[in-house]
């Protein structure tokens, strides 16, 4: 069920009987019709193993299952909202950035060290987002939160993208990521993460970047 953007900080979703969706708890602003909101332990089609994986990953952002018939408006904390439509690919996004998503999408977790080895783990520490990330796979829509506007940058084998790790929001496609720096060790002493580190994404897909280095 696609989301309709009301403005840059609010989206609307049509809830259809027999189709479930999930939202971050506290994200519902208003609704019309016969709609129910219940706590979700598994958050999608990950089942019990998905729940265990998210606990191990510390990706425990509380979710609500949204069902019934009606229209629901979502927003949270005045954050900018970006709607991403998936057509079979996998979206990689931090759990606390998820506002709402279709129940048809399969949710899981991925160890960031598997994408970039040790540097993938360093990326988690630099961004403050942890060593794991949430994955959503299939056909459906996802509403993610960010500070300021969001831009989608295509990634191609010939044109990798370098992103400030703290401006990174999400990515999808067959993409590899690694943390790199153009500065020597002595140059980084006494600095914050800032531009000392860069997240390099290569392959085929797209990355979403926010207009801020501020965390949610």
C-alpha positions as CSV (number, residue, x, y, z in Angstrom):
1,X,0.0,0.0,0.0
2,X,1.9,3.1,-1.2
3,X,2.2,6.1,1.0
4,X,0.9,9.5,0.0
5,X,3.1,12.5,1.0
6,X,0.9,15.1,2.7
7,X,3.9,17.3,3.3
8,X,7.6,16.8,4.0
9,X,6.9,15.6,7.5
10,X,3.6,13.7,7.2
11,X,2.5,10.7,5.1
12,X,-0.9,9.0,4.6
13,X,-1.5,5.3,4.1
14,X,-4.6,3.5,3.0
15,X,-5.3,0.5,5.2
16,X,-7.0,-2.3,3.3
17,X,-8.8,-5.3,4.9
18,X,-6.7,-8.4,4.9
19,X,-3.4,-6.4,4.4
20,X,-1.2,-5.5,7.4
21,X,1.3,-2.8,7.7
22,X,3.8,-1.8,10.5
23,X,4.7,1.5,12.0
24,X,6.9,2.8,14.8
25,X,5.0,3.1,18.0
26,X,3.9,6.7,18.5
27,X,4.0,7.5,14.8
28,X,0.2,7.5,14.3
29,X,-1.0,11.1,14.1
30,X,-4.6,10.6,13.1
31,X,-6.8,8.0,11.3
32,X,-10.2,7.5,9.7
33,X,-12.2,4.3,9.6
34,X,-12.0,1.1,11.5
35,X,-8.3,0.7,12.1
36,X,-6.6,-1.3,14.9
37,X,-3.1,-0.8,16.3
38,X,-1.5,-3.7,18.2
39,X,2.1,-4.2,19.5
40,X,4.2,-6.4,17.3
41,X,6.9,-8.7,18.6
42,X,8.1,-10.0,15.3
43,X,7.6,-6.9,13.1
44,X,6.9,-8.4,9.7
45,X,7.6,-11.8,8.3
46,X,10.8,-12.4,10.2
47,X,9.0,-14.7,12.7
48,X,10.5,-15.8,15.9
49,X,14.0,-16.0,14.4
50,X,13.7,-12.5,13.1
51,X,12.7,-11.3,16.6
52,X,15.7,-13.1,18.1
53,X,18.0,-11.6,15.4
54,X,16.8,-8.1,16.2
55,X,17.3,-8.5,19.9
56,X,20.9,-9.7,19.3
57,X,21.4,-6.8,16.9
58,X,19.9,-4.4,19.4
59,X,17.5,-3.3,16.6
60,X,14.6,-3.2,19.1
61,X,12.6,-0.2,17.9
62,X,9.0,-0.9,19.0
63,X,6.6,-1.6,16.2
64,X,2.8,-1.5,15.9
65,X,0.8,-3.8,13.5
66,X,-1.8,-1.7,11.7
67,X,-4.9,-3.5,10.3
68,X,-8.5,-2.8,9.3
69,X,-10.1,-0.5,6.8
70,X,-9.4,3.2,6.7
71,X,-6.7,5.9,6.3
72,X,-3.8,6.6,8.7
73,X,-1.6,9.6,8.9
74,X,2.0,9.1,10.1
75,X,4.7,11.4,11.4
76,X,7.2,11.4,14.2
77,X,9.3,14.1,16.0
78,X,8.9,16.6,13.1
79,X,11.4,14.6,11.1
80,X,11.5,14.8,7.3
81,X,10.0,11.7,5.7
82,X,11.2,9.9,2.6
83,X,9.1,7.3,0.8
84,X,11.0,4.5,-0.8
85,X,9.2,2.1,-3.2
86,X,10.8,-1.4,-3.4
87,X,10.3,-3.7,-6.4
88,X,12.0,-6.8,-5.2
89,X,15.3,-5.5,-4.0
90,X,16.5,-5.2,-0.4
91,X,16.6,-2.0,1.6
92,X,19.2,-1.5,4.3
93,X,18.2,1.0,6.9
94,X,18.6,1.6,10.7
95,X,15.6,0.5,12.7
96,X,15.1,3.8,14.4
97,X,14.7,5.5,11.0
98,X,11.7,3.3,10.1
99,X,8.4,5.3,10.3
100,X,6.1,2.7,8.6
101,X,6.3,0.0,6.0
102,X,4.1,-2.5,4.1
103,X,3.5,-5.9,5.9
104,X,4.3,-7.6,2.6
105,X,8.0,-6.8,3.1
106,X,10.2,-9.3,4.8
107,X,12.2,-7.8,7.7
108,X,15.5,-9.1,8.9
109,X,18.9,-8.0,10.3
110,X,22.4,-8.0,8.9
111,X,25.8,-7.8,10.6
112,X,27.5,-4.8,9.1
113,X,30.9,-6.5,9.4
114,X,29.7,-8.8,6.6
115,X,29.8,-5.8,4.3
116,X,33.3,-4.4,4.6
117,X,34.8,-6.8,7.2
118,X,36.4,-5.0,10.1
119,X,35.8,-1.6,8.5
120,X,32.2,-2.4,8.4
121,X,32.2,-2.8,12.1
122,X,34.2,0.5,12.5
123,X,31.4,2.2,10.4
124,X,28.9,1.1,13.0
125,X,30.9,2.7,15.7
126,X,31.6,6.0,13.8
127,X,28.0,6.5,12.8
128,X,26.7,5.5,16.2
129,X,24.2,3.2,14.6
130,X,25.6,0.0,15.9
131,X,27.1,-3.1,14.2
132,X,23.8,-4.3,12.7
133,X,21.3,-2.8,10.3
134,X,17.7,-3.7,9.4
135,X,16.8,-5.2,6.0
136,X,13.4,-5.0,4.2
137,X,13.0,-7.1,1.1
138,X,10.2,-7.5,-1.4
139,X,7.6,-5.4,-3.1
140,X,6.2,-2.6,-1.2
141,X,6.7,0.9,0.3
142,X,8.8,2.1,3.2
143,X,8.6,5.5,4.9
144,X,11.9,6.5,6.5
145,X,12.8,9.5,8.7
146,X,15.7,11.9,8.4
147,X,16.9,15.3,9.3
148,X,16.3,17.9,6.6
149,X,15.7,16.9,3.0
150,X,16.8,13.6,1.5
151,X,18.4,13.0,-1.9
152,X,18.7,9.7,-3.7
153,X,22.0,9.2,-5.4
154,X,22.4,6.4,-7.9
155,X,25.4,4.0,-7.5
156,X,26.9,2.3,-10.6
157,X,30.0,0.1,-11.0
158,X,31.7,3.0,-12.8
159,X,30.7,5.6,-10.3
160,X,30.9,4.7,-6.6
161,X,29.6,7.2,-4.1
162,X,31.4,8.6,-1.0
163,X,29.1,9.7,1.8
164,X,29.7,11.2,5.2
165,X,28.7,8.3,7.5
166,X,26.5,10.5,9.7
167,X,24.6,11.8,6.7
168,X,23.8,8.2,5.5
169,X,20.2,7.2,5.7
170,X,19.7,4.0,3.8
171,X,20.7,2.2,0.6
172,X,19.3,-0.6,-1.7
173,X,20.6,-2.8,-4.5
174,X,23.7,-4.9,-4.9
175,X,25.9,-2.5,-3.0
176,X,29.1,-3.0,-1.1
177,X,30.1,-0.5,1.6
178,X,33.4,0.2,3.3
179,X,34.8,2.9,5.5
180,X,37.8,4.8,4.3
181,X,39.8,7.9,5.2
182,X,41.9,10.3,3.2
183,X,43.7,11.5,6.3
184,X,46.6,10.1,8.1
185,X,46.4,8.8,11.6
186,X,48.0,11.9,13.1
187,X,45.5,14.1,11.2
188,X,42.6,12.3,12.9
189,X,43.9,12.7,16.4
190,X,41.6,15.0,18.4
191,X,39.0,15.2,15.6
192,X,35.4,14.1,15.7
193,X,34.3,11.7,13.0
194,X,33.3,14.4,10.5
195,X,35.0,14.2,7.2
196,X,37.8,12.2,8.7
197,X,35.9,9.1,7.6
198,X,34.0,8.5,4.4
199,X,31.5,5.7,3.6
200,X,32.3,4.4,0.1
201,X,29.4,2.6,-1.6
202,X,30.0,0.7,-4.8
203,X,28.1,-1.7,-7.1
204,X,24.6,-1.2,-8.5
205,X,21.8,0.6,-6.6
206,X,21.1,3.8,-4.8
207,X,21.9,5.5,-1.5
208,X,19.8,8.0,0.4
209,X,21.6,10.9,2.1
210,X,20.1,13.5,4.5
211,X,20.9,17.2,4.6
212,X,22.4,17.0,8.1
213,X,25.0,15.1,10.1
214,X,22.6,15.0,13.1
215,X,21.4,11.6,14.4
216,X,17.7,11.0,15.0
